[in-house]
Amino acid sequence: MGNDIMNTLTKFKEKIDEYEEDEEKLTTAMEERNQLMERFIPVIMAQAKIEWERGHYEALEKLWHRWSEHANKEDTFKLNVAHTLFMREKYKDSADFYEPLIAGKEESDLLSVSAIVLANVCVCWVMVNHNDLAEALINKVKRAEEVAPEKKQFHTCIIHLVIGTLYCAKSNNEFGIARIIEALQDCEKVLGIDTW
């Protein structure tokens, strides 16, 4: 099914290029392409999930590459490519896919982004020696959480837990444990299903 949809998407791409001068035909072709993409994304995500659950990240990366011509503008696609590259320890490339998902977000909007996405991009930056970017993002998230103190927010806690775990795994136990302890300060605010 995925191959059939991909072939049809390729034809739509050609039509869109062909109809560049005819706005009405171009609009119709774009609408049809968007409807097809709504069917394509769930199909490729289902295929990707099979490889992910098997731990076949290299095979999954090849699938992402194959599908990139058609799906590279979709946030779901970018997110899953970023996760795959992260698992393959390709941190620079992973950050390149995570960054557009958080770029331009106001502090208040950062909390709408999954905490693990924020944590993973911070890890990517740390691994490629951009600690300043990671620290700046952590501070933005912390300020966003301070705006609504009555609401339980776990973003900063999860980021610190993930970064602390990274440092412990890389044998920098003192700093890693300090991050984990920092994550669990004010435990009545930060302990929950996501952090326990």
Secondary structure in CASP SS format (residue, H / E / C, confidence):
PFRMAT SS
TARGET T0000
AUTHOR 0000-0000-0000
METHOD secondary structure of the structure
MODEL  1
M C 1.00
G H 1.00
N H 1.00
D H 1.00
I H 1.00
M H 1.00
N H 1.00
T H 1.00
L H 1.00
T H 1.00
K H 1.00
F H 1.00
K H 1.00
E H 1.00
K H 1.00
I H 1.00
D H 1.00
E H 1.00
Y C 1.00
E C 1.00
E C 1.00
D C 1.00
E H 1.00
E H 1.00
K H 1.00
L H 1.00
T H 1.00
T H 1.00
A H 1.00
M H 1.00
E H 1.00
E H 1.00
R H 1.00
N H 1.00
Q H 1.00
L H 1.00
M H 1.00
E H 1.00
R H 1.00
F H 1.00
I H 1.00
P H 1.00
V H 1.00
I H 1.00
M H 1.00
A H 1.00
Q H 1.00
A H 1.00
K H 1.00
I H 1.00
E H 1.00
W H 1.00
E H 1.00
R H 1.00
G C 1.00
H C 1.00
Y H 1.00
E H 1.00
A H 1.00
L H 1.00
E H 1.00
K H 1.00
L H 1.00
W H 1.00
H H 1.00
R H 1.00
W H 1.00
S H 1.00
E H 1.00
H H 1.00
A H 1.00
N C 1.00
K C 1.00
E C 1.00
D H 1.00
T H 1.00
F H 1.00
K H 1.00
L H 1.00
N H 1.00
V H 1.00
A H 1.00
H H 1.00
T H 1.00
L H 1.00
F H 1.00
M H 1.00
R C 1.00
E C 1.00
K C 1.00
Y H 1.00
K H 1.00
D H 1.00
S H 1.00
A H 1.00
D H 1.00
F H 1.00
Y H 1.00
E H 1.00
P H 1.00
L H 1.00
I H 1.00
A C 1.00
G C 1.00
K C 1.00
E C 1.00
E H 1.00
S H 1.00
D H 1.00
L H 1.00
L C 1.00
S C 1.00
V C 1.00
S C 1.00
A H 1.00
I H 1.00
V H 1.00
L H 1.00
A H 1.00
N H 1.00
V H 1.00
C H 1.00
V H 1.00
C H 1.00
W H 1.00
V H 1.00
M H 1.00
V C 1.00
N C 1.00
H C 1.00
N H 1.00
D H 1.00
L H 1.00
A H 1.00
E H 1.00
A H 1.00
L H 1.00
I H 1.00
N H 1.00
K H 1.00
V H 1.00
K H 1.00
R H 1.00
A H 1.00
E H 1.00
E H 1.00
V H 1.00
A C 1.00
P C 1.00
E C 1.00
K C 1.00
K C 1.00
Q C 1.00
F C 1.00
H H 1.00
T H 1.00
C H 1.00
I H 1.00
I H 1.00
H H 1.00
L H 1.00
V H 1.00
I H 1.00
G H 1.00
T H 1.00
L H 1.00
Y H 1.00
C H 1.00
A H 1.00
K C 1.00
S C 1.00
N C 1.00
N H 1.00
E H 1.00
F H 1.00
G H 1.00
I H 1.00
A H 1.00
R H 1.00
I H 1.00
I H 1.00
E H 1.00
A H 1.00
L C 1.00
Q C 1.00
D C 1.00
C H 1.00
E H 1.00
K H 1.00
V H 1.00
L C 1.00
G C 1.00
I C 1.00
D C 1.00
T C 1.00
W C 1.00
END
